[in-house]
Amino acid sequence: MGHIIDSTYIYGTFFAVIPYVKVTLMITFLSVSLGTILGLLSCVLQQNKVPVLSQLSYLYVLLCRSIPNMVLLYLVYYGLPILFLALEDQTGVHVPFEKVPATFVAVVGLTLHTGAYLSEIFRAALQSVPKGQMEAAQAIGMTWFQAFRRIVLPQATVFALPLFTNQFLNTMKSTSIVFVITVIELFGAAKLYTEENSQYFEAYIVVAGLFWVMGIVFEFIFHRLEIYASKYKRGNAL
């Protein structure tokens, strides 16, 4: 087995790609954070049936959940320059897109994808809390905000956390495709490192192992959050 798999090369690959873990995590956290904001906004627009905006929000969710992640990334990569040129024609303001880092494009693409899924997660979480609880809270003198914060939000969080965890991990794994738009993250670093000798199997063992470890760590963190949030299960929110 030792002649089939070069353990020395695995060792070398590990130290070559480990610095790029921070790039993978940076893209993940930015995409999930911005996707959370976008998902919440989309959810609120749909829940409140805001004219025009709720329809646009529904269309956004439908499109971004239907389009493969890599295709969406390419659309953003090639579409943003066209958008900026159109804005320049209309406003006369020049946007030097050639100076925009590819990492920015990667975050935009993953944010759009993540936000669409989180929008549905948040919507389902809010709908899991019976409307009667909000009405009962307001009947005993709570304001809408107090009732939402103390009654609805804690219970919705319990429902949403496992799904949010899955989406976080999916976004983290999806960072491996941003190499196609020249962003060097964990997978891209391994691919470049091994191009000279084509020992791809060993390199991808390292990448798989690092993603596995990161997945375990974040699974543990979110599991602890779920345990903490479980005290807010229905009937215990107050």
Sequence and secondary structure as in RCSB ss.txt:
>XXXX:A:sequence
MGHIIDSTYIYGTFFAVIPYVKVTLMITFLSVSLGTILGLLSCVLQQNKVPVLSQLSYLYVLLCRSIPNMVLLYL
VYYGLPILFLALEDQTGVHVPFEKVPATFVAVVGLTLHTGAYLSEIFRAALQSVPKGQMEAAQAIGMTWFQAFRR
IVLPQATVFALPLFTNQFLNTMKSTSIVFVITVIELFGAAKLYTEENSQYFEAYIVVAGLFWVMGIVFEFIFHRL
EIYASKYKRGNAL
>XXXX:A:secstr
 TTTS HHHHHHHHHHHGGGHHHHHHHHHHHHHHHHHHHHHHHHHHHTT TTHHHHHHHHHHHHHHS HHHHHHH
HHHHHHHHHHHHHHHH     GGGS HHHHHHHHHHHHHHHHHHHHHHHHHHTS HHHHHHHHHTT  HHHHIII
IIHHHHHHHHHHHHHHHHHHHHHHGGGGGGGT   HHHHHHHHTTTTT HHHHHHHHHHHHHHHHHHHHHHHHHH
HHHHGGGSTT   
